Amino acid sequence: MSTGMTMTRKAVWSKELKPGGKWSGVIGRGRLIRFTALGAGANLAALLYHADHPAERYNMPDTLKAQHTARLTKGHVLMSDNGRVLASIVDDTLGWHDPFGALTTREGTDAKYGRTTYQELRNDWLRNGLDNAAVELARNGLGLRDLVPAVNFFSKVVCGEDGRMRFVSGHAPAGASVTLRTELNVLLILSNTPHPLDPSDSYPSVPVRIEVLPADPVDPETDFCVNFRGENRRAFENTWEYQALRGDLA
């Protein structure tokens, strides 16, 4: 649950991402990224890459198996495929964010909400996560071959005994927030589009506020994320070793 640790900090940058909107940018190491739902029922899909070497990117299987979890919340870290920590979840009011649901597609969006086109509706057409991600990947010199699993912040998906995934409606109220801390320079790609398993037949229209704030230095002895699991500490040690060898360890 939230500790309110980021509430007194002043944002160095902020943006409101409107429903259907997309954004990408590089956020330097040692920053907090706070996402706040400005209405009930938000879903924010996020892709993460190491900005200095985008071939290193978020690894969903390693992240989940190393932390023995099927959900993401405070204390968990987002690991790269090199065993390092891209970002840590340092604050969370919900206790559950979905790492499985992937991105919506053009075909799925048309089938669920009705076919719309930019030519007919201009900016009011219904966007999808895969197309949004493709555009932002291209803007950063990447392509669909670089697509990684998305983290769907503010959404909850549970797995039944039959193995089927079920979307939990009403999980995220207005004002819900989650805060990441960057442990490397991170290329972040965001899409404010519906969760693929959301059963609602109306396209969600929930803006999300993004804020970047300064973070305190990490104390390896007391930091909650570092000490959450032994696997977390090893991933942090891999990250610190990488930074020390590069000469950029603070």
C-alpha positions, 0 to 999 in steps of 0.5 A: 500500500502507499506510504505517501512518500512521493506526495511532498516531492515536487515534480520536475516534469508532468504530463496528462496522457489522454485516453487513447494517447501514447508517449515515449521518452528517456528517463534518467537513473535515480528518478521517480515516475508516478502514475495517477489515474484521474478516473476509475477504471484506468489502464496504462500499458508500459514497455521498458528498455535500457536507454543506453542499450535498447537491446537490453529490455524488460523480461517478464518471465524472469521478473515473475519467476525470480520474485515468485509472483503473478502480479506486480506491486510495491517491493517488486522490481522490473528486471531486464534480460541481463539480470539487472533492474530497470525500475523498482516499484517503490509506492503503490495504492492498489497492490496489484498490477497486471504483467500478463495482459499484453496490448490491444490490437486494431482487430480486437478494438474494432471487434469490441468497440466498433470500427473507427478510422482516423479519416472519419473521426480524426483524433476521436477515433479509437486507438489500440495499444499495439499501433501506439507501441509501434509508432513510439518504437519507430520514433526511438529507432526500434521496431515491432521485432523489439516489442516486449510484454507490457505491464498493464498498470491499474489492471488486475487479472487473476488465473482460475484453477482451469488456467483461464485469466479473468479480468477483475472489473472495478479494481482501480478507483479514481486517484489510484497511483503507482510509483516507479524508481529508475535504476538505469536510464530507461526508455519508457513507452506508454499507451493509455488504451484498454486492457485486452481482457476488459469485458466492458463494451464501451471504450474506457476514457480515463486520463492518467497523469505522469509525473517525474520526481527526484528520488533519494539515493538507494541505501542497500541496507534499508531499501525495501525493494533491494531487500524484498527478496534475495533475487532482488538484491542479486539483480541490484548487485548486477546493476551496481556492478555495471554502473561501477564499471562504467564509472557512473555509480553515484 
